[in-house]
Amino acid sequence: MRPTLVFDQESGDFVASLGSPGGAAIIHYTAKTMIAMLDWGLDAQTAVTLPHAVTLGGTAFLEEDGYPQSTLQGLIERGHDMSRRTLTSGLQVILKTDNGLVGGADPRREGLVLGD
């Protein structure tokens, strides 16, 4: 697993904690989730649930049933080599919001978010 802690650059305040098993794909899983939460404004659970895409410098591995056919067709037209497969990350997230801490648990594996 790769625990990642995110802090606000200016204030130093805690923003998020996230991590996932997945070997070489860990960076893909955590980066996708951080971008979804911090840049796109998605909540923790929605960010965790987004479909995965992984590449290690060659074929792009796309999560089975995660992308619409139009996206796959667009990638093929641009010359990308792709393979669809199961990508079971197991992401777990804690995100600080104005309403307190909220979490997200990957539906691809066991786990759930509990709290007050």
N, C-alpha and C positions, 0 to 999 in steps of 0.2 A: 504494500500500500504506500501511497505517497501523500502524507498529510501536507496541506497547503494552508498557510495562514495569510490573510489579506488585511493590511492596515492602511488607513488613509495617509497619503504621503505628507500632507500638510499638518494634520493634527496628531498623527500617530495613533488615532483611535482604531480599535478593532472593527473590521467590516465583515469578515466571513472566515469560516473554516470549512474546508472540504477535502475529500480524498476518495480514492478508489483503488481497488486491486485492478490488475490488467497488464502487468509487465510493460512492454514497450508502448502500449496504447494508453497508459495512465496520463501522460501529458496531453493527449488528444481529448480524453474524457474531462479532465479538470479544466483545461483551457476553454473548451466549448461551454462548459457550465459557468465559468467565471464571466465570459463574454456575454452570455445570455442574461445573467443577473445584473452585472455592473454596467454594461453598455446598452443592452436592449431593455433593461428594466423589468425583466421577468421575475416572478416570485421563485423561491428556491425549488419547490416541487416541480413547477413547469420546466424550469431550466434543466433539472436532473432528468426529466422524462423525454426531452428532445432526442431525436434519433442521432446515432453516432456515425461518424465518418473517420476513417483511420488510414493513413498511408505511411509507409516506412521508406519512401523514396521510389516506389514502383507502383504497383497496382493499388488503387484506392479501394478499400474495403468499406462498403456501405451496409448499414444495418438492414437486415431483411425486413421488408414491409414498412420501412421507415420513411421512404421518400416517394413522392408521386412520380408516375411514369414520365411526366413532362420534365422533371428535374433530371432523371436518368437519361432521357433522350438528349437533353441539352448538353450533358457531360460527354455522351458518346459523340455528338456532333463536333465537339471541341477537341476530340482525340484522346480523351481519358480512357485508360484501361481500368475497368471496374470489376469487382466481384461482390455479390451480395452474400452476407453471412450473418450468423448470430454473433452479436457483440455484447456480452453480459458484463457490464462494468461493475456494478455494485457501488455506485456513488453514494456518498452521504454528505449532507451540507447543513451548516448552521449559518444563517445570515442575520445580521443585525438590521432591524428596521426601526422606523419611528415608533412602532407599537411593541418593540421588544425583540427577542430572539425568535426566529422561525426556522424550521428545518425542512429538509427534503430527503426522502429515502428512495433509492433506485427500485422501481417496480420489477426490474429484470432479475433481482435476487431477493433474498430474505431481508427483513428489516422494516421498521416503521418509525415514524416520528411520534414522540410522546411529549407531553409538557402541560403546563397550566393553561 
